[in-house]
Amino acid sequence: MLDLEKLKNPDNFYRCAPFWSWNDNLKEEELLRQITEMHQKGYGGFFMHSRVGLVTEYLSEEWLNLVKKCIEHAKKLNMLAWLYDEDKWPSGFAGGAVAFKNPSYRHKFLVLLKEDQVEHDDELLSSFVHRNTKYIVAKRTMKLGDKWFNGSCYVDLLSKEATLEFINLTHERYKSYCQDYFGDAMPGIFTDEPTYLRVHYKDIATLPWTEKLPERFLQKKGYDIKEHFEELFFNVGNYHKVRFDFFDIALEMFIENFTIPYAKWCEENGIMMTGHYMAEDTMRGQIEWIGAAMPHYEYMQLPGVDKLARHLEQVVTMKQVSSVAEQLGKKGVLCETFGTTGQHVSFLHRKWISDWQAVLGITYINPHLSLYSMRGERKRDYPPNLFYQQPWWEDEKFFADYLARISYIAGLGKRDVDVLVLHPISSAWAEYSKFDDSVDKLDILLDKTVKELIANKIDFHFGDEIILSKYAQVENCKIKVGSYSYKVVVLPPLTNLRKTTLKLLQNFVNTGGKIVALKDFMFSRFELCMIDGSKCDIPLKEKFKNASDLNELVNILKEEVSNYIEVIDKKTGQNAKKIIFQNRKLNDGNRIIFLANTGLQREAEITIKILTDKNVFVADLVDFGVFKIPTLRRENGCAVIDATMYPASSLCLLVSSKELSQNTKNVISGVVFDNSFEYKTGSCEFDIALKNYNTLILDRIKYEVDGKVIFEDCYCAQVWHKHFYNLPEGTPFKATYHFELEKVPSKLFVAIECAENLDMILVNNQPVKFERKSESFSPDQNFLDVNIGKIDITSFVKEGKNEIVLSGRKSNNITAPGCHERVKDPKNHRPTEVEAIYLVGSFSLICVDETRFILTEPKKPCHFDITKDGYPFYVGSVSLKSSFEITKESSKRVYIKLNSVSAAVAKVFVNGKKTCTLFSQPFLADITEYVNDGKNELEIVLTNTLFNLIEANHKADVFDELYRRPQSFIDFENFTSRYMILPFGLGSYSILTSNV
């Protein structure tokens, strides 16, 4: 049953809980301040996550006490403080302690080698000759000394003993400090990318291995795997059978020895196992890292996945996890999301991704990443940073509320679904080889199949064969899996079934069930011909309905399943493929339909047809409210709605037997029902005012070490990993920065990372000093971040050329992009950085040649794009004031439309009152209640992101890069001396009226 009050203000389990990056020398005062920041901005919790740059010793008494303090503070604020189970990732090594504890716990794997590739400590298991070449199969054990694993190595998660040691060193330690909060303020623990095979080589095939695998294999499969290594690696003999059996055993051991004991410990201690496994996205990835994704989700109390990058490609990933969670009645589905999307990711981009996820079943958003500190390499940790350092942070609350609402509706009731798509992972096992692309082709076919179903409004669940063998049965001509029943089974292109699946499908067909088999519509290569990896005749195939391609598949399914909802593109008269939806049935017989426009480029003019005689209302999930729909009409037993869905928009429709509202609303964020607007007035003239100081980045330096000039003139990016991070601790260094003033500003600051730890700061040969008055962030002492100190240098600068020199001693624990080593003495660690510094103050900039800028007196920039008119690196908000006159008509609604917006978010004030917050096309809002008859004062406040100041701005293809990572900042092959800058401004506004 829909509770509108809960929808308006969902509880914390539906509210964002970010990865909170614990990445420096942690201070209690600052930690608690940051928790309060999250609470005030609508976040429901956080995951305390060790990340690159951590100085406080992981799992030390200090660490554990800080964790406890944070949980206590979260409880006071009614927030959820989640644990994270590792020092960085992948989970399982307990910060290196597991492998140090016992050599037998070290990670092991099979390698296929030529004779000249054998290493002295490889354990030779077998050899064979294939095509006149001798190959050796050996067990290789991961060596100690890996920097990523703190001088240790990864561990053998096919060994239950290693897993239990990991739990003892990690979970039990947290339990000893925080048990009183288990299942309450501390609801669970995140496991991140555990894997049964960590090591992959470009030219050497590797497979998972553990000491007990041969014995288990012989016991379960009846033959010695060591005698069939050639078939495991090459397409000879009965290779399909050998590979199916091998991965069946490897997955079984991974689940039995890691996933089950982990989940059992969590259950016994009243908390949830959540997180995600490595490489869930493709079948190749699953085979090479975890065996298969879906069988693990059976045991997780809150299963989850990872959504990286700025695209919507991972339909398979989302459907795998939500299928299991919904079938088995899990509490919800977590998604670690927004990682690697870049500092310029906006409210629009986050909404675009989140709406798509909600349709596919995500109920708990875990934003990646909120940084405790942005100093040094930390700011480059798979951006964006979604936290207080962003200029839009003050507007985060309204967006956090929106994300909570879509998460809430994504978990209400039950998905209306009739179709079960059999997951072909067992076929991929049988076909897998490092040396050919068979699995890649199966991945392509599966991806295209499921995307076509979703685009054609045919919702489905995946059926994992292992889960089906435990939970599926045939009832009333349907296959029942947990709490869901399916009238149609779809077989995507595949080659293999389990024997248990064959029996299930035979029973299903014999009772009248429908099976639709999709042929290999691309490669004409894959056809069902095996059971458990053995080739055989499959008489059941005669009872399949065959589809030769995706169009035929869709047409067959349209005849078999309910066409409860249609979405027609008015321009083509066909299905609007970019609009996807989820239809959820509530226990009172009513429904929630959530539609999302997955397109980012153009709006979709659509007609929605819902097969119902009930009332249909729209829920505004941004500004919240429930309304009648002005374009709703009745045709042939359907509720019919006309609408325009703009890029990245969504629409929440409530189908109810009750009258939920008497009010009508025409414009919901990103959606317009009736586009009949009349232009009344508007303007492209504004009185512009900056709400923050301007900024200039200084990232070119003269770099000296121990009195020797290393680089006379270079960018900081060229120093970090080529030189500075490699210096011995305590090595003296000097960085010299230059800038030019046409006129001395009325106020000028320099912002420097770790300024208090430098030996000397000279401005034009005059010493200045930063004195930290608080260990917590304060705008008076810091610029953007708790570790960027701000120093007033107004009286030290002059017209003409100026120089700033930083002298210090190297003290830094970064070892590689995104990687650090442990600090031996955290208490006395005084970190230093060689990073860009920032001039902050009352000035504008004269662009000399797109690489060099001169400071001059502040001016009012052109509102179309202030970055081209003296403010290229400006971070913050800008106020645009205007006025308009209008004659109000009682029968007309008044709207404002912002045109040519380049900003993360825009707030509109009419006559001094805030009317709306806009962040997506068509930037249109109803302002009727705020408008006076006659003259009206208008203010539009635009806010941008950190991108123009703190990003990979010298990467020439930065705007095209969908996956931002630490290496993006040192991509010298695509390096440019120009600064890649996003526009920031507004073209004009229009005042419109409408009858609705």
N, C-alpha and C positions, 0 to 999 in steps of 0.2 A: 504494500500500500504506500502511496506517495505521501510523504509528510512535507508540506511546503516550507515549514519552518526549518526542518533539517536541510532541505535543499538550499534555502537561503543562507544558512550558516552551518555547513557540515562539520562534524566533529573532527578531531585531529587525525584520526586514522585515514581520512581522505585528503588531508592537507599536505602540501609539499613537505618533504623532509630531505634536505639536501645532503650530499656528501660535504661535510664540514672538514676542510683540509687542515689537519693539525700538522703544521709544516715549519715550525720554528721553535724558539725557546719560549714555551708556553707560560703565560702569566694568568693567574686566577682572575684578577680584576678584569683583564681584557676578555678572557673566555666568557665570563658571566655577562659582560656588556654585549658581546656578540650574540649570545643566546637571547637576550632581551631584544636586540635588534630584529632577530628572526621572528620572535613572538609578535612584535609590534607590526611586522609586515605580513602577518597572516600565515606564517609557516606553522605547521603542527608539530614539528620535531626536527631531528637532525641525526646524522650518522657520524660518530666521532672516528675520523678516518686518518690514520697515519699516511702522510704523503711526502713527496720529494721536498727535502730541505729540513726535515725534522731534526731539532737539536735536543730537546728533552728526551731522555732515554726511554725507549719504548718498553712498556710493561714494567718499568721501575716503580718503586714505591711512590715517587713523585707523580709519575704518569697515572697510576691507579687512584691516587688521592684526588687528582684533578678530574679524572673521569667521574669519581663519586660526587665531587662538588658540582659538576655539571648536571648530573642526574638529579641531585637534590634541587638545583635551581630550576630545572625543567619541571619537576613535580610541582613546585610552587606556582609555576605559570601554566600548569595543566598541559604540558608538552610531553612528547615522547622522545626519550633519549636512547637512541639505538647504538649498540656496540658494533664494531667492525673487527674482524678476527685476525688481521694480519698487519705487518709492517710493510706497507705498500700492497703489492699483489704479485703473483697469484697466491691464494690462500693455501696454507698447509705447512709452511716451514717455520712458523713461530719466530719470525725475525732472524732465523738462522739457527735457533737453538735445537730444533729436532735433529737435523743432520749431525750436529756436534755431539748430541747425546749418544748416538749409536750409529756406527758406520753402516749397518745394515739398512738404515732408514733412508739412505741416499737414493736419489732418483736413478732408475735403471731403464734401459730401453734396448731394443734390438737394432742392430745396424747391418746393412747389407754392404759388404766391402769387396773391393778388388784387393789383391795382395799388397799393393803399395799403399793402401789406405789404412792398414791395420796399425793400431796404436799399441804400445807395449803393455798396457794394463787392460786391454780388451780380453774378455773371456770367450774363447772360441767355442762355438756350439756345434757347428756343422759346416760342411763345404760341398759345393757341387759345381759342375761345369754346365754352363748355358751358352749355347751358340759359340762354342770354342773359347769361352772366357771362364776362368775359374773365379768363383765367388765364395766369399767366406761370410757366414752369419755369426755374429758375436753379440754377447751381452756387454754393453758399455755402461759404466757407472759414472754419473755426473761428478766432476771434480769439485773439491772444496776450493774456496778462494774467489768465488764469483762476487763481484762488487754489488750487483743487484740484490743478492741474498746476504748482504752484510758479511762477506768473506766466507760464507758457508755455501750451500747449494740447495736446489729444490729436492723434494722428497718423494718417496714411493707411496703414492696414494692407493696403490693396489694392495698395500700391506695394512692390515687392520692395526697392527702394533704401532706403525708410524702414525696413523690417524689418531689413535688413543693417546699417544705421546703429545701430539699437537694439541689435542683437547685438554690434556692435563696441564700443559704449559701455558695455555691461553685461556680457555673457558673457565677452568677451575680457578685460575688466578683472579679473573673478574668476579667469579662467584664469591671468593673469599672477601672481597671488598664491597660488593654491590648486591648480594643476594636478597637483601630486604626489599629491593626495588624490582626484582625479577617479576615479569608478568604484569607490572603496573607502569611506573614511569619508564622502566627499561623493558620494552616489550619483546625484543629479539636481537639477533646478531646476524650481520651480513657476511656471507662468504663470497669471495670475489675471484672468479675465474680459476677455480681448482681444475686440475687437468691430469689425465693419466699419461700424457706424453708432452713433455715440455720442450724437448730438443728436436729441432728440425734443421736439416742441412739442404743446401741448394742441390748438391750433386750426390748425396748419399741418402738412400731410403731408410727411414726409421719407423719402428712400430713399438707399441707399448709392451712392457715386459715386467715380470716380477718373478722371484724365485719359485713361488708356488704355482705359477701358471701352468707349466707342463703337467704337473700332477693333477690339477683340476681339469685340464683339457682331456687327459687320458680317461679320467673318471667319468666325465660327462659325455664325451664324444666317442670314446672307444678306440682311439688311435693316438699315436705319438706325433705331436705337432713337429717335433724336431726332424722327423723323417719326411716332412712335407714342406720344408722351407722354400724350395724352388717354386712350388705352386702358390705359396703365399706372396711371392714377389713377382713372378712371371706368369704369363698366360699359357701354362702348360698343364697337361693332365686334368685332374678334376679340381681346377683352381677355384671355381665358383663355390664349391662345397667347403673347401679348406678355409677360404676367406670368410664365408658366412659363419662357420664354426668358430674361427679365431676371434672375430669381433664380438660374437655372441658371448664368448667366455670373458673377454677383456672387459666388456661393459658390465657383465654380471659381477665380476670381481670388483670393479670400481664402485658400483652401487653398494655391494655387500660390505666392502671394507672402508668406504669413506662416507657415502651419502647416508646410509642407514644408521651407522653409529653416531654420526653427527646429529641427524634429525632426532634420533632416540634420546640423546643427551639433552637436547633442547626441550623435547616433550616432557622428560622426567623432571626438568627444572623449571617448567612453567613458562618457557619463552618460545619464540618462533625462530625457526631457521629460514632466513631469507637470503637474497643475493642472486647471483647468476653464475652459470658455468661458462667456460671458455668456448668461443667460436660456435655459438648456437646458430648462426645465420644460414649456413649452407650444410648440405650433407657431407661434402668433402671436409669442411671444417670440423664437423662433429666427429667424423671417423678419425681424423688426425689428432684430435685433442681430448675428446670425452666419450667416444663411442656412439652415443645418441643422446639428444637433449631430453626428449619427453619422458623417458622412464625415470629420470632423476626427480622430475617435478612431483611424481606420485608421493614422495616422502617429505618434501619441503612443506612446512606449515604455511609459508607465504612465498610461493615460487616467483621468480623474477627473471628479467632479461636485461640486456644492455642495448640502448639505442644511441649509436654514435652518428655524427656527421649531419650535414644539412641536406637531407634527402628523405624520401619516403619509400625506400626500396624493400624494407625488411618485413613484408607481409607474412612470409613463412615463419619468421622468428616470433612475431607477435601471436600468430595463430597457434603455434605449437604450445606456447605456455598457457594462453587463455583457454585453449581446448581442454587441457588436463585440469586446470583450476576449476573451470565450470562443470566439467563432468563429475569431478570428485568432491565438489562442494567446498573448495578452499575459501579462506577468508577474503582473498582478493589476489591481485596480481601486481607486483612491483615492476617498475621500469626505471632503471638508471638512464637518464636521458639528458640531452642537450650537450653532452661532452663533444669536444672538437668542433663545435659549430662556429667558434671565433668570437672575439670581443664585440663584434658588431651585431651579434644575434639580438633581435629586437623582440618586443612583445608579439609582433606579428609572426615572426618565425617560430617562436615558442608555442604560440597558439596553433599554428599550422601543424606542427609536429604533435602537439598534445591532443588536438581534436582527432587526428588520424589514429593515434594510439587508443583513445577512448572508444572509437568505433570498433577497434580490434580487440578490446577487452581489458585495457590497462585501468586499474583502479587506484593505484598508489604511485605518485610521481616522486622520483628520487633525483632531483636536479644535480647535475654535475657541472659546476663545482663551486663551493663557497670557500674562499681562501682566508684563513686566519691572517696570513701575511702575503703581500705581493712582492716582497723584495727579491732581487736577483732572479734566479732561475724559476722561482715559484710562480711568477707572473706568466711564465711560458708553459705552465703545466696543463696541457690540453685545454686551452681556453674555449669557452668564456669563463670569467669569474662572475658569478651571479651573487653579488653581495654588496655590502655597504660602500665599497669603493666605486661602484658604478654611479654615474650622475642620475640615472633614472630610479635609483633605489627608493627614493621617497614616494614613488608612485607604485611600488611593488604590491601594496596591500590589495588594491582592487583586482590586480591580475591573479594574485594568490587565491583570492576568493573565487574567481572564475575557474581556476584549475581544480579547486576543491569541489566545485559543483559538477563539473563534467566527470570527475572521478566518482562522485557519489552516484550519479545516474548510471554510470557504466557498470555498477555492481548491484543495482536494484533489480529485484525479480529474477526472471530467467530470459536468456536469449531465445528468440523465436527462430529455431533452426531445424530443418528437416534433412539436411544433407550431411553425410559423413564421408570425408575424403580420406582414403587409406594412405597413410604416410609410407613412402617407399624406401625407408632407410635400410631395410634388410636387403633390398635389391642393390642399393649402393654399396653395402658391405660386400656382397658377392662380386660386384664389378670393380671394386677399388684397386687401383694401382697408382703408385707415384709416377709411373712411366707412361700413362695414357690419360685421355680426357673423358673416359666413360662416365665417371661420377659428375664431372662438370656439366656434361650434356644432360644427365638426369636432373641436376640442379636447375638448369635452364628451363627444362620442360615443366618441372614442378612449379617454379616461380611464375612462369607465364600462365599456367593453369589456374593457380589460386588468384592471381591478379585479375584474370578475366572473369572469374566467378564473382569476386567482390565488385568489380566495375559494373557487372550486369545484375547487381542487387540479389545475388544468390548467396546467402550466408551459409556458412558451413562450420563444422568442427573437424579437426584432424582426428583420425583414429590411429593410435600407435599400437602396433601389433602386440607388444608385450603387455601393455595396459589392457587391450582387448582380451587377451588370454586370461586375465584375472577378473575383469569386471563386466565383460559383455555377455549378453544373453539375448535370445530372440523371444519377443513377447508381442502378440497381436500384430503380426506381420511387420514388426519393426525390430531394429537392433537397439537394445537398451544398454547404455553405458553410464553407470552411476545414475544421475538424476535426469539424463537426457535420452530421448528416443529418436531414431532416424528412420525415415521411410525409404530413403535412397542412399545407396553406397556408390561412390565414384572411385574407380581405379584409375589414377593418373598413369602415364607411361611407366611401366615397371617390368621387372623380369622374374621376381621371386615373391612367394608368400610363405609364411610360416604354416606348418601343418595345423596349428590351432586356429589360424585365421581361415584356412580352407574349410575346416569343419564348421566354423561359425557361418561362413558365407553359404555353405551348402544348406544348413538349417534355415537360413534367412530366405534363400530362393525357394526352398521347398514349401515355405508358408506363404509365398506370394510376394516376397520382398523384391525390390528392383535394384539391379546392379548395372551401372553404366561404365563401360570400359573405354577409356580414351586411348586411341592409337598414338603411336609416336608420330606426331604431326610435323616434326622438323627433320629428324635424322633417319627415319625408317630403319631403326636399329634395335629398339627395345620392344620385346614382346614377352608376355607372361609365359614362362616355360619351365620354372623351377619351383620346387617345394623344399624349403630348408636348404637351399643351395644345390639340390640334386635335380638334374633334368628329368622330366617325366611328362606324360600326357596328363592334361587337366580337363576332364570331361565337363567340368562346371562352366568352362568358357563358352560352351554352346548356349548357355542360358543368359549370357550377358547381352545387354543392348549395347551395340558398338557405336562409338562416335569417331568419325574420321578426322575431325579437327575441332578447334575450340568453338566455332560457331554452331556446329552440330551438337556439341555437348551442351551448350547453353540452351539451344532450342529444345532438346530432350528434357532437360531439367525444368524448363519453364512449364512444360506439360505435366510434370510430375509433382511439383511443389507449389505451395501457395504463392500467388501473386498479390500479397497483401498490400504492397506498396510499389508504385512505379514513379520514376523521375524522368521526365521527358525534356530534352533540350528543344526549346521552341525554334531555334534556328534550323535544326536538322529534322525535327520530328521524331528523332530516335532517342534511345536511352542516353542519358547524360552520364557518360562514363567517369568523369572526374568527380562526380558526387557519389560518395559511399555512405552507408548508413548502418546503424544497429537498431534492431527492433526488439524491445524487451517487454515481456508480458509480466504484469504484476499479479500478486495473488488475489486481488479483488476483481480481476478480469480486465482492468484498464491497461494501457500501454504507454511506454515512452519510446519515441522514435528520435534518434539523434543522427542528424545528417552533417557531413563535412565536405566542403569543397577542397579537394586535394590540389587544385591548380593554384599556382602562384602568379600566373600571367594575365588571365582574363576572367571576367565575370561570366557567370552562367545564368542565362534567362531560362527559367524552368517552370514546368507544371508538375506538381506533386499530386498523385492520385492515391488515396488511402481507402482500402475496401472496408468501410465501417459506416454505421449509422449513428455512431456516438459523437459527442462533442469533440472538437479538436481546438486546442489552444496552443499558443506559443509561450515558452518560458524564456525570458531574457536572462541569460546566465551571467552577463557582464554587470549590468546595472540592477539586476534582479527585479522580477515582477512577472506575473502571469497575465496574459492578455488575449483578447479575441483577435482574429486575423482578418484584416479588412478585405482580402481577396478570396476568402473562403466561399465556396459554393457547393451545391450538391448535384451530382450527375451519375445516373445509372448505379445507384447504391454506393457511390464513392463520395468521400470528402475530397474536393479538388481545390488546390491552392496554387496561385501564381506567385512567383517570387523571383527576385534577382539575387543570386548569391555571388558576392564579390570574392576575389582571391582570398584563400585561407579563412573563409567565413564558415560558420556552423549554425545549425538550426535545431532547437530542441522542441519537439512537438509532443504535447500531452493529449492522449486520447482517453477521454473520461466520460463516464455516464453522469457525472456531476457538472454543475455549472461552476466553473472555477474562477470566472471573472466577468465583469460587465464592461470593463475598459478595453479599448482598442489601441493597438500600437502599430505604426506603419514601418518604423525603422528599428531594427535590432542590430546590434554591432555587426557590420558587414553584410547585412541582409536587408533588402528593401522589398516590400510586398507590392506597393503601388508606386510606380515611378512617374506619376503625373504631377510634376512640380512646375511651378511658375516662378521664373526669375523676377525678383523685385529690386534688388540693389546689390552692391558689393564694392570691393575696392582692392587695389594692389598697392595702396599707400599706407604706411604704418609709421608710427613713432616707435623706434626700436631701442631697447635697453638690454644690456647684458646683466645677468643676475650673478655672475661669478667673474673672478679675475681671468684675464687671458693667460695663455700658457705658450711657452716655446720649449721644445725639446732640444737639448744639446747632446747629441750622440756621436759627435766626431771628436776625437781626442789625440793628443800626443801621449804616448804610453811609455813609461820608463820603469825599469826594474833594477833595483840595487845600483842606481846611478847610471845605468846604461839605457840609451834610447832603443826601444824595441820597434816601435811604430811611430813615425814622425807625424803622420796624419791618417787616421783610420777610423772606422766605425766601431763602436763598442762591441757589436756582434762579432767582429773579427778577432776580438781579444779573448772572449769568454773561454771557449773550449780549445782554442789554439794555444792559449798561453796562461791566462790568469788562474783558471781552476787547476792547472797542472803544477803551479808553483809550490814549493815546500812551504809549510805553514811558517809564518813569521817573516817571510821574505818582504823587504821594503819595496813599495811601488809608489809611483806618482802618475796621476792622470791630469792633463791640462786641457781645459775647455776654453774656447774663444767665442765671443759674441760682440756685436756692434750696436751702439746706440746712436740714433739720430737726435734723440732728446731724452733726458733722464726722466723716468716715470715718477709720478708722485708717490708711488709705492711699488717696491720691487723686492721679491723674495727669491731665494734659491732653495729648491727642494732636493735633498740629497738622501739617498738610502744609507742607513746605518751611520748617519752623520756623527753621532756621539762617539763612535769608536775610531774615528780617524785621528791620526797624530796631529794633522794640521789642515786647516782650510784657509786658503789665501784668496782674497778678492783684490785684484790689482796690487798684489804684494802686501796687503794688509790682512792680518789674521782676524778671522771671525770664528765664532764658536756656537754650536748647538747644545743647548742644555735641556735634557729631557726632564720635564717636571712630573710626568706621570707615565706609568707603564701601560696605560690604556690610551686608546685613540682619542685625540682632542683636536678639533679644527684649529685651535689657537697654536698648537705646536706641530701639527702634522698636515701634510698635503696628501689627500686621498687615502693613505694607508698608515697603519700604526707604526710602520718602520721606515717611513719617509719623513725625515725631519725638515722643518721649514725655518729658514733664517732670513731675517730682514737685512737686505744689503743695499737699501736705497742710498744710504750716505757713503757707500764705498764705490759706487760706480760713476762713470763719467761719459760724456759724449765722445763718440769715436770708438776705438777698439778697447775691449775689456778682456780680462783673463781671470779664470778661476782655476786654482790648483788644489787638488786633493792629494794628500800624502798619508800613507798608512802602511800597515803590515798585513799581508795576506792572512786572513783567518776565515776559512770558508769550507763547508763540507760537501759542496757539489763536485761530482766526479765525471759526469757525462750529461748529455741532454736528458732531463727528466730523472736523474739518478743522483744519489748522495751516499756518503759513508757516515757511519756513526761518529759522533763527537765524543772524544775520550773524557773530557772534563766539561760537561754542559754548564756547570755553575759558573765557570770562569771563561766561558767562550764569549769573545767579543767580535762578532762577525764584521767583515768588511766586504764591499762589493765594488767592482768597476762596471758601473752601469751608466746609462744616460742620466743626466740631471735635468731639472726643469726650472726655467725662469717663470715666475708667477707674479702677475701684477697688473697695473693700469697702463696698458700699452696696446698698440696694434702692430702689425708686422708688414714690412715691405718685402715682397718676394723678389729676390734678385735674379735667380735662375732656376727656381724650383728645387734647389738644393741648399740655398743659403738665404737667411732672412735677417733684416735689420729692424731693431725695435724703434718705434716712433710713438708719438703721442696717440692716445686712444681716439677713436673716431666711431661714428655710427656706421656700421657696415650695411651693405645692401641686403635686404631681407631674403632675396631669392636664394642666396647661398653665401653665408658669412665666411666660409672657408676660403673663398676666392677674393675676399675683400678685407684681409688683415687678420683673419682668425682661423687659420688652417688647423691648429692644434687645440682649439678651444674645447673644453670639456665642461658641460653644465647646461644651464637653461638660458633662454633668451625670451624677452617679453616683447610682443608686438601689439601696439595699441592703435585703435581706430574708433570710429563712431559711425553709426548709420541711422537713418530715419526711415520709419515705416508706419503706415496707417494700418492698425490692427483691424481685422475683420473677425467677427464672432464665429463665423462658420469655417474659418481657415486656421490651419496649424502653421507655425513659423519654424523654419529649419535654417541651420547654418551648414554650409559645405566649405571645407577647406580644400584648396586646389594646389596641386604640385607640392605636396608635403615631403620633405626630406628630414625625418626625425624619428627617434624611437617612439616618442609619445607626444601628444599635444593635449593641453588642457584649455578649455574655453570658459571665459568669465564674461557674463553679461550684466552690466550695471553692478559690478562688484561681487556678484555671486557666481560660484562655480556651477556650470551647467552640465559639463560632461568631460570625460577623458576619452580621447580618440587615438587609435594606433593602427588602424587599417582602413583600406578603401571601403566605402567611398568617402570616408572622413565626413560623415553626415550625421546630424543630430537634431532632435526636436528641442527647440529652446522657447516654445510658446509661453510657458509659465514665467519666464524671466524677462520677457520683452515688454517694454512700455509703448504705448501709442505715442509716436513722435520720435524724439531723439533717444538713442541708446549708446551707452559706452561699451566698447568691446575690448577685451584683452585675450590674446592667444599666447600661451606659454609653451614653447617647444623645448624638448630635452633630447640630448643625444647620448651616445655610448662612449666607452673608453677607446674605441677603435682608433681614432685619429691620433691618439697620444701614445697608447701602449698596445701595440700589436706588431705583426710582422710587416711593418709598413714599407720596408725596402724589398719585399718579395714582389716581383713584377706581376706574377699571376695570383696574387693574394685574393682577389675578388672571385676568381674561378675555383679556388681551392675549397673543396667541401669538407675536408678532414684536416683541421688545424692541430698541430702537434708541436712538441718542443723543437723538432728538427726543422720546422717551417721557418724558424727565426734565424737559422744559419744555412739556409739554402742558397749558397753563393753562386750556384749555376744559374739561378733566376734572380740574382741580386741586381737592384737598381739604386743609383744614388738619389733618385727622386723619391719623394714621399707619396705613398699611395693614400689618398685622402677621400673619405666619403663626404658628399655634400650635406649641408645642414642649413635648412631654411624653409621658406614658405612662399608660394607664388602669390596667391590672393585668397579672398574668401567671397562667397556668394550668400545672400539671404534669399531664401526660397519660401514659397507658401504652397500648401496643398489642402485638399478637402479632407484628407485623412492623416 
